[in-house]
Amino acid sequence: MNAINETLIRDVVTEVLGRLGQPSAPAAAAAKESCGCGNGQVSGRSVGRGKFGVFQDADEACAAAYAGFLQLRQKGVAARAKVVEIVKTMADAKAVEWGKIELEETKIGRLDHKIEKLKIIKLVPGVEWLHPDGRSGDHGITLEEYTPFGVVAAVTPSTHSVPTLSGNIINMVAAGNGVVFNAHPGAAKCAAMAVREYNEAIERETGIENLVTIIEQPTLDSFKAICHHEAVRLLCVTGGPGVVKAAMQVGKRAICAGPGNPPVLVDDTACMKRAARLLIQGAAYDNNLLCIGEKEVFALETIADELMAELEKAGAVRINPAQLDRLTKEAFSLKEGQGGGCPEPVINRALLGKDASVLAKAAGLNVPEKTELLFAETNREHLFVKEEQMMPFLPIVRVKSVEEGIEAAKVAEHNYKHTSIIHSHDVEHMTAMARALDTTLFIKNGPCMAGLGLGGEGYLSYSVATPTGEGVTNPKTFCRVRRCVMVDNLRIY
């Protein structure tokens, strides 16, 4: 029987069984394996059908992802590699279409960068990263392999919804897992669309149903249900402090990509023209939505004026103190602190991720629509320095020495240990900052994206796990390491 007829017959059987209220073949296989014998299987309710991975119910989505994982396990590494190929090919082919859809839904960022973030998904590592380690000696042989957890629950942000989802699928499926997503509500429609289209292609090419599932209308309750579902063995959360804290309190292993407030230090050995160009490139990327993006700059006072002049020459627009004050009042509001504490700044989400021209209007001036970045001189206590504001605006702070700049950068980074950047030709300055801030990413003489393989050596991931320490995630991040030992035998010499 040829492949086309097999697929046709399987689809017809699935549809008929569905109409009769019976589970599909993959669901039946999962139910059979989940017999309640305690052999690490999922018990309870039967697998819901969903529509190519999109579910209304969290329990059904988790059970379906588990059924998909069982199918993937049966089909082996070749099927994992095929899924990775499908995701990379589709992300590239549909980058323009999906980029437009995501921007239309979220209303944040820039279309050209939304498109680019999907086209570069090909830089995310796949099954080629998983090499078993073997040892042999007088007492036999030992093999250590990277094996899947089963089902990974993943939470994705509104800032890079489809790119983060796509990169997570590649990493997690390459490791052999099924995935269930709870997307940010502000980007849930585009995430569900991508899951649906990925699953259609995966089922068509591999026969695996619902390998990747998602809640169509995500809520806090669906997040909690997914995290606590018995099929879910591992959590991966990409988002702000609130969702990271919640994930780490679930009681399961959590890989958390949390907030950042990356500082930049520019010393008197740097090339100011190059530094200015790269600061714009990084801080303006997708209107500064990247968690690794340059958020504040500490410049030695001897070169601060030259740096700001070069920023203007490169196309950034400087705003004066009155305009800065007006922008600050528009960008932040103060909420009374808990327990009699100081008022806490709250970011105006209407400005988050908006174009520089929109920020300029809020500051009381008009700039060309093509303007990528605004900047102004501030002190180190300014809200734009202290808060992760995710807007195409850079505060520039003068410091008297490299030591003072490093200390100010450390304070501004809030010990997130996420990302820091330096523009310098002095190796001792680079070393001192790297040791003091101890960040997961440390970029020297490049834009922030160089830390993820875009203009620098390395690989890409949209989940940089800083609170839990895994760093830039890859397929090994989502694996268990299992050791198989043969005593005395099989060693041939």
Secondary structure as the mmCIF struct_conf table of DSSP 4:
data_model
#
loop_
_struct_conf.conf_type_id
_struct_conf.id
_struct_conf.beg_label_comp_id
_struct_conf.beg_label_asym_id
_struct_conf.beg_label_seq_id
_struct_conf.end_label_comp_id
_struct_conf.end_label_asym_id
_struct_conf.end_label_seq_id
HELX_RH_AL_P HELX_RH_AL_P1 ALA A 3 ARG A 19
TURN_TY1_P TURN_TY1_P1 LEU A 20 GLY A 21
HELX_LH_PP_P HELX_LH_PP_P1 GLN A 22 SER A 24
HELX_RH_AL_P HELX_RH_AL_P2 ALA A 25 GLU A 33
BEND BEND1 CYS A 35 GLY A 40
BEND BEND2 GLY A 44 ARG A 45
HELX_LH_PP_P HELX_LH_PP_P2 SER A 46 GLY A 48
STRN STRN1 LYS A 51 LYS A 51
TURN_TY1_P TURN_TY1_P2 PHE A 52 GLY A 53
STRN STRN2 VAL A 54 PHE A 55
BEND BEND3 GLN A 56 GLN A 56
HELX_RH_AL_P HELX_RH_AL_P3 ALA A 58 LYS A 75
HELX_RH_AL_P HELX_RH_AL_P4 VAL A 77 ALA A 93
TURN_TY1_P TURN_TY1_P3 LYS A 94 LYS A 94
HELX_RH_AL_P HELX_RH_AL_P5 ALA A 95 THR A 106
BEND BEND4 GLY A 109 GLY A 109
HELX_RH_AL_P HELX_RH_AL_P6 LEU A 111 LYS A 119
HELX_RH_3T_P HELX_RH_3T_P1 ILE A 120 LEU A 123
BEND BEND5 VAL A 124 VAL A 124
HELX_RH_3T_P HELX_RH_3T_P2 VAL A 127 TRP A 129
STRN STRN3 ASP A 133 GLY A 137
TURN_TY1_P TURN_TY1_P4 ASP A 138 HIS A 139
STRN STRN4 GLY A 140 PRO A 148
BEND BEND6 GLY A 150 GLY A 150
STRN STRN5 VAL A 151 THR A 156
BEND BEND7 SER A 158 SER A 158
TURN_TY1_P TURN_TY1_P5 THR A 159 HIS A 160
HELX_RH_AL_P HELX_RH_AL_P7 SER A 161 ALA A 174
TURN_TY1_P TURN_TY1_P6 ALA A 175 GLY A 176
STRN STRN6 GLY A 178 ALA A 183
HELX_RH_3T_P HELX_RH_3T_P3 PRO A 185 ALA A 187
HELX_RH_AL_P HELX_RH_AL_P8 ALA A 188 THR A 206
BEND BEND8 LEU A 211 LEU A 211
STRN STRN7 VAL A 212 ILE A 215
BEND BEND9 GLU A 216 GLN A 217
HELX_RH_AL_P HELX_RH_AL_P9 LEU A 220 HIS A 228
TURN_TY1_P TURN_TY1_P7 GLU A 230 ALA A 231
STRN STRN8 VAL A 232 THR A 238
BEND BEND10 GLY A 239 GLY A 239
HELX_RH_AL_P HELX_RH_AL_P10 PRO A 241 MET A 248
TURN_TY1_P TURN_TY1_P8 GLN A 249 GLN A 249
BEND BEND11 VAL A 250 LYS A 252
STRN STRN9 ALA A 254 ALA A 257
STRN STRN10 PRO A 263 VAL A 266
TURN_TY1_P TURN_TY1_P9 ASP A 268 THR A 269
BEND BEND12 ALA A 270 ALA A 270
HELX_RH_AL_P HELX_RH_AL_P11 MET A 272 ALA A 283
TURN_TY1_P TURN_TY1_P10 ALA A 284 ALA A 284
HELX_RH_3T_P HELX_RH_3T_P4 TYR A 285 ASN A 288
TURN_TY1_P TURN_TY1_P11 LEU A 289 LEU A 289
TURN_TY1_P TURN_TY1_P12 CYS A 291 ILE A 292
BEND BEND13 GLY A 293 GLY A 293
STRN STRN11 GLU A 296 LEU A 300
TURN_TY1_P TURN_TY1_P13 GLU A 301 ILE A 303
HELX_RH_AL_P HELX_RH_AL_P12 ALA A 304 LYS A 313
TURN_TY1_P TURN_TY1_P14 ALA A 314 GLY A 315
STRN STRN12 VAL A 317 ARG A 318
HELX_RH_AL_P HELX_RH_AL_P13 PRO A 321 ALA A 331
STRN STRN13 PHE A 332 LYS A 335
HELX_LH_PP_P HELX_LH_PP_P3 GLU A 336 GLY A 337
HELX_RH_3T_P HELX_RH_3T_P5 GLN A 338 GLY A 340
HELX_LH_PP_P HELX_LH_PP_P4 CYS A 342 PRO A 343
STRN STRN14 GLU A 344 ILE A 347
TURN_TY1_P TURN_TY1_P15 ARG A 349 GLY A 353
HELX_RH_AL_P HELX_RH_AL_P14 ALA A 356 ALA A 363
TURN_TY1_P TURN_TY1_P16 GLY A 364 GLY A 364
TURN_TY1_P TURN_TY1_P17 GLU A 369 LYS A 370
STRN STRN15 LEU A 374 GLU A 377
TURN_TY1_P TURN_TY1_P18 ARG A 380 GLU A 381
BEND BEND14 HIS A 382 HIS A 382
HELX_RH_AL_P HELX_RH_AL_P15 LEU A 383 LYS A 386
BEND BEND15 GLU A 387 GLU A 387
BEND BEND16 MET A 391 PRO A 392
STRN STRN16 PHE A 393 VAL A 399
BEND BEND17 LYS A 400 SER A 401
HELX_RH_AL_P HELX_RH_AL_P16 VAL A 402 GLU A 413
TURN_TY1_P TURN_TY1_P19 HIS A 414 ASN A 415
STRN STRN17 THR A 419 HIS A 423
BEND BEND18 HIS A 425 HIS A 425
HELX_RH_AL_P HELX_RH_AL_P17 VAL A 427 LEU A 437
BEND BEND19 THR A 440 THR A 440
STRN STRN18 LEU A 441 LYS A 444
BEND BEND20 ASN A 445 GLY A 446
HELX_RH_3T_P HELX_RH_3T_P6 CYS A 448 LEU A 452
TURN_TY1_P TURN_TY1_P20 GLY A 453 GLY A 453
BEND BEND21 LEU A 454 GLY A 458
BEND BEND22 TYR A 462 TYR A 462
STRN STRN19 VAL A 464 ALA A 465
BEND BEND23 PRO A 467 GLY A 469
STRN STRN20 GLY A 471 VAL A 472
HELX_RH_3T_P HELX_RH_3T_P7 PRO A 475 PHE A 478
STRN STRN21 CYS A 479 VAL A 487
BEND BEND24 ASP A 488 ASP A 488
BEND BEND25 LEU A 490 LEU A 490
#
